[in-house]
Amino acid sequence: MLNLSKLDFVKIIPCLNNNPLSPTFAYAVAHGVIEGDIFVSSCSTIDMFLLKTRSGLYFADGDLNHSFFCSWFRDYLSQKATEKANRFTFFSPNKISDQKIRNTIGDHWKEMQRCSFDFNPCAYSSGVPSSSSIKEINYNYIKEHKEFNKSYYNEYWGSVHNFLRNGFGYCVVDHDQNILSTCTTIFRGGTFAEIDISTSPQHQGKGLATKVAHVFIKHCLQQQLTPSLGL
């Protein structure tokens, strides 16, 4: 497998568009919004690829049943296993590839099921409670946030500066500017914006997450972005 030049990352976008399960972080790497690497079988004709983010998220698609990919991927995993404190989370492209991946990686990895939710604009209601207490995320809110702080954006965006330039988010604050609930982009790529949302434990059950998510989705629609959520 070859390490694709960053100038050629856009070559895999048609492959991503052909798979409705392509994660937003894959688009973010392909569009150069966040740092990552893409390995391909051929730079001229891409029939399979492995994509990774700087934070350790992986996605592969194409002819993963090919013996060449399986052999290479097994060697790649062996190399990763010797590295310390590096996250490795692999997203399988479809159910057909699941078993092949299991056979390749063996029993040394924990398998989890992830649900992806599609946004239905017809079912979305634009009736939003007053947004007077909702603020757009800026550097000051990031400094004060317990969860979506500088470390969070460094991990997923590479830097706070990159998030503030290419991402967006909103938070509910009280009169003292304490952050109660937040909805932010963990990834943004192509026409997709993936949601990460959190509410302070003492303020849960008050509808604050719904309130801030409405504002986030409204922003997406204004920017012709599709909000996405995976759990």
C-alpha positions, -999 to +999 in steps of 0.1 A: +000+000+000+012+035-009+010+066+012-011+090-009+001+125-014-021+151+004-026+168-030-043+136-042-066+131-011-096+143-031-093+112-053-111+091-026-140+115-023-161+096-049-155+064-030-167+081+002-198+094-016-207+059-028-209+046+007-236+061+030-217+048+060-186+069+053-178+087+085-175+125+087-139+123+098-130+106+065-144+136+046-125+159+069-092+142+061-100+140+024-109+177+022-078+186+042-097+201+071-078+179+096-045+161+095-044+124+085-029+098+061-045+078+033-030+045+021-040+032-013-032+002-035-026+024-065-023+062-070-038+060-104-068+037-098-080+036-063-100+004-056-092+002-019-079+026+007-072+029+044-076+064+060-065+075+094-068+106+115-041+121+137-063+111+167-062+074+158-095+069+139-094+046+109-117+039+080-112+016+050-132+008+020-130-009-014-119-044-021-109-053+014-112-090+006-081-088-015-053-109-001-028-080-007-047-057+016-052-083+043-015-091+044-005-055+045-031-046+071-020-074+093+016-062+092+004-026+098-015-037+129+016-056+142+036-024+139+008-003+157+007-028+185+044-020+194+036+017+197+026+030+231-004+051+241-018+054+206-055+050+200-067+026+173-104+028+165-113+011+132-146+018+113-157-011+090-174+000+058-201-026+056-213-059+071-196-079+044-162-066+054-168-071+091-159-108+091-129-103+069-116-077+093-122-100+123-102-127+106-074-103+099-071-086+133-078-117+153-091-117+189-069-090+203-093-061+197-126-052+213-155-050+189-182-024+194-214-016+175-220+020+165-253+035+154-254+063+129-284+086+126-296+102+094-309+138+094-345+141+081-351+177+072-388+170+067-392+158+103-372+187+117-391+214+135-377+249+135-396+259+166-367+269+189-370+282+224-355+317+230-318+316+223-308+346+244-287+324+266-270+306+238-235+317+227-212+307+199-181+289+211-150+310+212-116+307+227-128+320+261-155+293+264-130+266+253-106+277+281-134+274+307-149+241+294-144+210+314-150+186+285-147+204+252-115+221+262-081+228+245-071+191+248-103+180+231-098+203+201-061+195+199-069+158+197-096+159+170-089+192+152-051+194+156-054+228+173-080+252+188-071+276+159-081+250+133-114+244+150-122+281+153-114+285+116-132+255+102-156+242+129-183+258+150-204+251+180-228+267+206-232+265+243-259+274+268-247+297+295-263+312+326-261+348+338-227+343+352-214+328+319-212+293+333-214+267+306-245+245+311-247+226+278-227+225+246-231+212+210-200+213+189-185+198+157-162+170+165-155+168+127-165+187+097-158+176+061-175+180+027-212+187+033-213+170+068-209+183+103-207+157+131-222+165+164-207+161+198-230+172+226-227+173+264-247+188+294-233+194+329-247+166+351-264+190+375-283+206+346-294+175+327-331+168+322-340+205+316-341+204+278-308+223+274-293+198+250-323+200+228-322+238+228-286+241+219-289+213+193-317+233+175-293+262+171-265+240+159-288+223+133-302+257+122-266+268+115-260+237+095-290+243+073-280+279+067-246+267+056-260+238+035-244+212+058-260+179+069-257+174+106-247+138+115-246+119+148-230+086+157-232+068+190 
